[in-house]
């Protein structure tokens, strides 16, 4: 199914049934914690500035929740690790934000800015920005 792949990935996904090149970011500081549900409370960051979904070079089965991108791997940077936030685009990756927009994120983004964009709640984001 071509809806789960970026056209820039060429034929990478053609051989894999159910494969996609997008994953949610999971971790205690991310929008998705993994197996535990997360409540949208008053501490929620501005969803227009929160990354929920990221592009990746290595395709995974879209039904396998164990293969999502970890918060720590995503914080390593853009195009640093094929299992993390990575793409075949030149110097950027596509990211889905909490308000439904898709945004390109440059591989030159400051590591503190990237970490803040990946954080789900304001308390964690504010602590990160002051460190």
C-alpha positions as CSV (number, residue, x, y, z in Angstrom):
1,X,0.0,0.0,0.0
2,X,1.6,3.2,-1.1
3,X,-0.2,5.4,1.5
4,X,2.3,4.3,4.2
5,X,5.4,5.2,2.3
6,X,7.1,8.4,1.3
7,X,7.6,8.7,-2.5
8,X,11.3,9.6,-1.8
9,X,11.9,6.1,-0.5
10,X,11.6,4.7,-4.1
11,X,11.3,0.9,-4.1
12,X,12.5,0.3,-0.5
13,X,9.0,-0.8,0.6
14,X,7.8,-2.5,-2.6
15,X,9.0,-5.9,-1.4
16,X,7.5,-5.7,2.2
17,X,3.9,-6.3,2.7
18,X,2.5,-4.1,5.5
19,X,5.7,-2.1,5.7
20,X,5.7,1.7,6.3
21,X,8.3,4.4,6.7
22,X,6.6,6.3,9.6
23,X,6.6,5.6,13.3
24,X,5.3,7.3,16.4
25,X,7.9,8.4,19.0
26,X,7.5,6.5,22.3
27,X,8.9,7.2,25.7
28,X,7.9,8.7,29.1
29,X,8.5,12.2,27.8
30,X,6.9,11.6,24.3
31,X,3.3,11.9,23.2
32,X,3.1,8.1,23.3
33,X,4.4,6.1,26.2
34,X,4.2,2.7,24.5
35,X,1.8,0.3,26.2
36,X,0.5,2.7,28.8
37,X,-2.3,5.2,27.9
38,X,-1.6,8.9,28.3
39,X,-4.1,11.5,29.5
40,X,-4.4,14.8,27.8
41,X,-4.3,17.0,31.0
42,X,-3.6,20.7,31.6
43,X,0.2,20.0,31.3
44,X,-0.1,19.2,27.5
45,X,2.2,21.3,25.4
46,X,1.0,23.2,22.4
47,X,0.1,20.4,20.0
48,X,1.2,22.5,17.0
49,X,4.7,22.3,18.5
50,X,4.7,18.6,19.5
51,X,6.1,15.9,17.2
52,X,3.9,12.7,17.2
53,X,5.0,10.9,14.1
54,X,8.4,10.7,12.3
55,X,9.8,9.4,9.1
56,X,12.4,6.6,9.1
57,X,14.6,5.0,6.4
58,X,14.2,1.5,7.7
59,X,10.7,0.2,7.0
60,X,8.8,-1.5,9.7
61,X,5.4,-3.3,9.7
62,X,2.9,-0.7,10.6
63,X,1.1,-3.2,12.9
64,X,4.2,-3.9,15.1
65,X,4.2,-1.5,18.1
66,X,7.6,-2.9,19.3
67,X,9.4,-1.2,16.4
68,X,8.5,2.4,17.0
69,X,11.1,5.1,17.4
70,X,12.2,5.6,21.0
71,X,12.3,9.1,22.5
72,X,16.1,8.7,23.1
73,X,16.8,7.6,19.5
74,X,14.7,10.5,18.1
75,X,16.7,12.9,20.3
76,X,20.0,11.8,18.7
77,X,19.1,13.9,15.7
78,X,18.0,13.8,12.1
79,X,19.6,11.2,9.7
80,X,22.0,10.1,12.5
81,X,20.5,6.6,12.8
82,X,18.4,4.8,10.2
83,X,16.2,3.3,12.9
84,X,15.6,6.8,14.4
85,X,14.3,10.0,12.7
86,X,15.7,9.5,9.1
87,X,14.7,9.8,5.5
88,X,15.9,9.8,1.9
89,X,15.1,13.5,1.7
90,X,18.2,15.7,1.5
91,X,19.0,17.2,4.9
92,X,15.6,16.9,6.5
93,X,12.9,14.5,7.7
94,X,9.1,14.7,7.7
95,X,7.3,14.9,11.1
96,X,3.6,14.8,11.9
97,X,2.7,17.3,14.6
98,X,-0.1,17.0,17.2
99,X,-2.3,19.4,15.3
100,X,-2.3,17.2,12.2
101,X,0.2,19.2,10.2
102,X,3.3,17.7,8.5
103,X,6.5,19.7,8.8
104,X,10.0,19.2,7.5
105,X,12.6,19.2,10.3
106,X,16.1,20.2,9.2
107,X,19.0,17.9,10.1
108,X,20.7,21.1,11.4
109,X,18.0,21.6,14.1
110,X,19.5,22.5,17.5
111,X,19.4,19.4,19.8
112,X,17.6,21.3,22.6
113,X,14.9,22.5,20.1
114,X,14.5,19.0,18.8
115,X,14.2,17.5,22.3
116,X,11.6,20.2,23.2
117,X,9.5,19.4,20.1
118,X,9.5,15.7,21.0
119,X,8.3,16.4,24.6
120,X,4.7,16.0,25.4
121,X,4.1,18.1,28.5
122,X,5.0,21.6,29.4
123,X,6.7,20.8,32.7
124,X,9.3,18.6,30.9
125,X,9.7,21.1,28.1
126,X,10.3,24.0,30.4
127,X,12.9,22.0,32.4
128,X,14.7,21.0,29.2
129,X,14.8,24.6,28.0
130,X,16.5,25.8,31.2
131,X,19.1,23.1,31.3
